[in-house]
């Protein structure tokens, strides 16, 4: 009897390992952390880490991240958040040098990381350059591309150029699974984001959630996108009610199974 039970458990484990991604489930978070400074003026990475921990995401895209700047006490924020969040692998992509260090975006992964690369996005005309962090991870026994980015806030033409550059920099096969997350500084239907809609589908099932400013959100600018588009079916996307830790609220997308 014990031998039979052991065989059943082993078979169940093998079956679980081979189940498609939809059954295994996946949780993704995007969060503009405002270099760790909350609306109360306090610099507190431990508070940011607590928000991320409570969101319980497998993949995290963070924007407005510092490395070694004077304004952030010389902290390598990506490394410090990974220290505060055991189990996550960090990757920082510099957008530009700033204040004695670097400023950019970061992604965190609880999934096995196969490769990482940084993508530079254009700036100019008074607009700073931006960046994207690209991870290749393993999910449910198959490859998954995860992209975290932050687009221009004040200039729509530059935002369009950055969206075009991002599309060109991340080639994907039609059936390749990928997730794009970040602060796009625009609602998903804005013309400046039109290059993304050729291949990606935003995971909001209805009107996009309001995420900025954190104290009393008025606009929807933080999003999670899916490729292929049909993979967004059944995803639950929500704004997390965190009004103080940053000037944005986090947005979480949950694929079926979680």
Buried (B, 14 or more C-beta within 10 A) or exposed (E): EEEEEEEEEEEEEEEEEEEEBBEBBBBBBBBBBBBBBBBEEEBBBEBBBBBBBEBEBBBBBBBBBBBBBEBBEEBBBBEBBBEBBEEBBBBBBBBEEBEEBBBBBBBBBBBEBEEBEBBBBBBEEEBBBBBBBBBBBEBBEEEBBBBBBBBBBEBBEBBBBBBBBBBEBBEBEEEBBBBBBBBBBBBBEBEBBEBBBEBBBBBBEEEBBBBBBBEEBEEBBBBBBBBBBEBBEEBBBBBBEBBBBBBBBBBBBBBBBE
